[in-house]
């Protein structure tokens, strides 16, 4: 995992790319390196509205370009300000299905100056794949991402 962190840091610190390009490269690297990360993307607060707007991502196209606060896993994290690990999405009442293949999801908030400004969202086609190490990596990553926003 430390090698992956080094590679992620290298992307985020690169002077050659703008923020959106860096985030897209982060998505690609996670998608390539972690086999059960099957959709990896960022959502960000949409101006002053209580909704999230889709940012860079890797995976199947999604209809969820805008997610109201409180709706689905991402919308719940926008309100709770806490990481949400869902081992089996079919056990969740408040779940927005992006793909029939999605079986699990993890969403980690990004804070800038104490404000929840966005999140990373990972879907998996495997039930209960996410480890404590994944959670720690993604929370570290979101902290690093906040520094370039």
VOPAGU-2260 file (C-alpha; in pm, 1 decimal, decimal comma):
REM VOPAGU-2260
SITE   aa  ch    i         X         Y         Z
SITE  UNK   A    0       0,0       0,0       0,0
SITE  UNK   A    1     288,8     239,8      69,3
SITE  UNK   A    2     404,9     200,8    -292,5
SITE  UNK   A    3      54,1     293,8    -408,9
SITE  UNK   A    4      55,6     597,2    -179,7
SITE  UNK   A    5     385,6     709,6    -332,6
SITE  UNK   A    6     240,3     679,8    -681,4
SITE  UNK   A    7     -75,8     868,0    -581,2
SITE  UNK   A    8     133,8    1143,5    -419,3
SITE  UNK   A    9     341,2    1171,4    -734,9
SITE  UNK   A   10      25,5    1230,0    -939,2
SITE  UNK   A   11    -113,1    1489,9    -698,0
SITE  UNK   A   12     218,1    1676,8    -676,2
SITE  UNK   A   13     278,7    1683,5   -1053,1
SITE  UNK   A   14     316,5    2040,3   -1184,3
SITE  UNK   A   15     233,7    1920,8   -1537,9
SITE  UNK   A   16    -137,4    1859,8   -1484,8
SITE  UNK   A   17    -437,0    2061,4   -1368,5
SITE  UNK   A   18    -657,0    1943,9   -1080,2
SITE  UNK   A   19    -912,8    1767,9   -1298,9
SITE  UNK   A   20    -639,9    1577,8   -1485,4
SITE  UNK   A   21    -478,1    1477,2   -1156,8
SITE  UNK   A   22    -807,3    1345,1   -1019,3
SITE  UNK   A   23    -868,6    1149,5   -1339,1
SITE  UNK   A   24    -520,3     995,9   -1314,9
SITE  UNK   A   25    -589,4     903,7    -949,6
SITE  UNK   A   26    -908,0     724,3   -1060,9
SITE  UNK   A   27    -719,4     536,1   -1333,3
SITE  UNK   A   28    -441,7     429,0   -1095,8
SITE  UNK   A   29    -683,3     300,1    -831,4
SITE  UNK   A   30    -884,0     120,6   -1099,4
SITE  UNK   A   31    -569,3     -48,2   -1234,6
SITE  UNK   A   32    -414,5    -139,0    -900,0
SITE  UNK   A   33    -711,0    -261,6    -695,5
SITE  UNK   A   34    -899,9    -532,7    -880,9
SITE  UNK   A   35   -1228,4    -492,9    -692,0
SITE  UNK   A   36   -1248,2    -114,9    -749,6
SITE  UNK   A   37   -1484,6    -133,3   -1048,0
SITE  UNK   A   38   -1607,1     228,9   -1061,3
SITE  UNK   A   39   -1393,4     502,8    -909,9
SITE  UNK   A   40   -1492,2     867,2    -914,8
SITE  UNK   A   41   -1519,9    1199,2    -741,1
SITE  UNK   A   42   -1825,2    1406,0    -657,3
SITE  UNK   A   43   -1804,7    1767,8    -542,6
SITE  UNK   A   44   -2042,3    2015,2    -381,8
SITE  UNK   A   45   -2227,3    2195,4    -660,6
SITE  UNK   A   46   -2172,1    2561,7    -578,4
SITE  UNK   A   47   -2401,6    2669,1    -295,4
SITE  UNK   A   48   -2665,3    2404,8    -374,5
SITE  UNK   A   49   -2729,5    2108,8    -143,1
SITE  UNK   A   50   -2626,5    1862,9    -410,6
SITE  UNK   A   51   -2321,2    1685,1    -545,7
SITE  UNK   A   52   -2192,3    1715,1    -901,4
SITE  UNK   A   53   -2003,0    1435,0   -1073,8
SITE  UNK   A   54   -1632,9    1499,9   -1127,9
SITE  UNK   A   55   -1364,1    1286,0   -1289,6
SITE  UNK   A   56   -1428,7     911,4   -1283,6
SITE  UNK   A   57   -1330,8     579,5   -1439,2
SITE  UNK   A   58   -1588,1     310,2   -1505,5
SITE  UNK   A   59   -1922,6     263,9   -1672,3
SITE  UNK   A   60   -2114,5     583,3   -1756,5
SITE  UNK   A   61   -2359,7     693,0   -1487,5
SITE  UNK   A   62   -2688,6     882,7   -1500,1
SITE  UNK   A   63   -2609,6    1028,4   -1158,0
SITE  UNK   A   64   -2442,6    1353,7   -1266,0
SITE  UNK   A   65   -2621,1    1534,6    -981,9
SITE  UNK   A   66   -2703,9    1375,7    -644,9
SITE  UNK   A   67   -2916,7    1565,5    -390,3
SITE  UNK   A   68   -2786,1    1569,5     -34,2
SITE  UNK   A   69   -2933,3    1281,6     162,5
SITE  UNK   A   70   -3002,3    1062,1    -144,9
SITE  UNK   A   71   -2808,0     740,1    -188,7
SITE  UNK   A   72   -2477,5     661,2     -23,2
SITE  UNK   A   73   -2301,7     968,2    -165,6
SITE  UNK   A   74   -2581,6    1201,3     -60,9
SITE  UNK   A   75   -2578,6    1054,0     289,7
SITE  UNK   A   76   -2202,6    1111,8     323,7
SITE  UNK   A   77   -2254,5    1474,9     216,5
SITE  UNK   A   78   -2479,8    1511,0     522,2
SITE  UNK   A   79   -2307,7    1283,4     777,1
SITE  UNK   A   80   -1949,4    1393,6     701,0
SITE  UNK   A   81   -1836,7    1036,1     769,2
SITE  UNK   A   82   -1695,8     752,8     560,3
SITE  UNK   A   83   -1968,8     505,7     465,4
SITE  UNK   A   84   -1875,6     145,4     382,5
SITE  UNK   A   85   -2159,0     -60,3     235,0
SITE  UNK   A   86   -2066,1    -432,3     221,6
SITE  UNK   A   87   -2385,0    -521,3      29,5
SITE  UNK   A   88   -2578,4    -244,8    -147,3
SITE  UNK   A   89   -2887,4    -465,5    -170,9
SITE  UNK   A   90   -2920,9    -440,1     208,6
SITE  UNK   A   91   -2941,8     -57,2     191,3
SITE  UNK   A   92   -3279,5     115,7     170,2
SITE  UNK   A   93   -3137,1     453,5      61,2
SITE  UNK   A   94   -2924,6     337,8    -231,6
SITE  UNK   A   95   -2903,8     485,0    -583,4
SITE  UNK   A   96   -2820,0     205,7    -824,1
SITE  UNK   A   97   -2569,1     302,0   -1091,8
SITE  UNK   A   98   -2520,8     -47,5   -1227,9
SITE  UNK   A   99   -2681,4    -386,1   -1178,1
SITE  UNK   A  100   -2326,9    -518,1   -1132,0
SITE  UNK   A  101   -2255,4    -305,3    -824,1
SITE  UNK   A  102   -2260,8    -510,4    -505,7
SITE  UNK   A  103   -2065,5    -292,5    -258,3
SITE  UNK   A  104   -1968,9      72,6    -220,0
SITE  UNK   A  105   -1737,7     290,7     -13,3
SITE  UNK   A  106   -1766,0     669,5      -1,0
SITE  UNK   A  107   -1511,3     889,2     176,4
SITE  UNK   A  108   -1562,6    1264,3     228,7
SITE  UNK   A  109   -1308,9    1531,5     132,7
SITE  UNK   A  110   -1272,5    1824,2     371,8
SITE  UNK   A  111   -1121,0    2163,6     287,4
SITE  UNK   A  112   -1090,9    2418,4     568,6
SITE  UNK   A  113   -1328,0    2207,9     779,2
SITE  UNK   A  114   -1600,6    2196,3     512,8
SITE  UNK   A  115   -1718,0    1880,3     333,7
SITE  UNK   A  116   -1644,7    1979,0     -27,9
SITE  UNK   A  117   -1665,5    1643,0    -201,7
SITE  UNK   A  118   -1596,8    1274,0    -186,9
SITE  UNK   A  119   -1444,0     975,7    -355,0
SITE  UNK   A  120   -1691,9     703,4    -446,1
SITE  UNK   A  121   -1586,5     345,4    -521,2
SITE  UNK   A  122   -1823,8      74,9    -644,8
SITE  UNK   A  123   -1734,0    -292,9    -649,9
SITE  UNK   A  124   -1883,2    -590,6    -830,9
SITE  UNK   A  125   -1785,1    -804,1    -530,0
SITE  UNK   A  126   -1982,7    -832,5    -204,2
SITE  UNK   A  127   -1794,6    -699,9     102,0
SITE  UNK   A  128   -1452,1    -646,3     -59,7
SITE  UNK   A  129   -1338,4    -331,8     122,6
SITE  UNK   A  130   -1076,1    -371,9     395,6
SITE  UNK   A  131    -964,0    -149,2     680,9
SITE  UNK   A  132    -653,6     -86,6     468,7
SITE  UNK   A  133    -872,2      36,3     178,7
SITE  UNK   A  134   -1057,7     271,2     413,0
SITE  UNK   A  135    -730,5     406,4     554,2
SITE  UNK   A  136    -586,0     453,6     203,9
SITE  UNK   A  137    -893,1     638,8      78,0
SITE  UNK   A  138    -913,2     861,5     387,0
SITE  UNK   A  139    -543,2     944,1     342,9
SITE  UNK   A  140    -604,2    1010,9     -28,3
SITE  UNK   A  141    -897,6    1245,1      39,9
SITE  UNK   A  142    -681,4    1441,6     281,0
SITE  UNK   A  143    -412,0    1469,7      11,8
SITE  UNK   A  144    -668,1    1565,9    -255,5
SITE  UNK   A  145    -796,3    1847,7     -33,6
SITE  UNK   A  146    -451,8    2010,2     -56,0
SITE  UNK   A  147    -482,3    2060,2    -433,5
SITE  UNK   A  148    -838,9    2192,4    -437,0
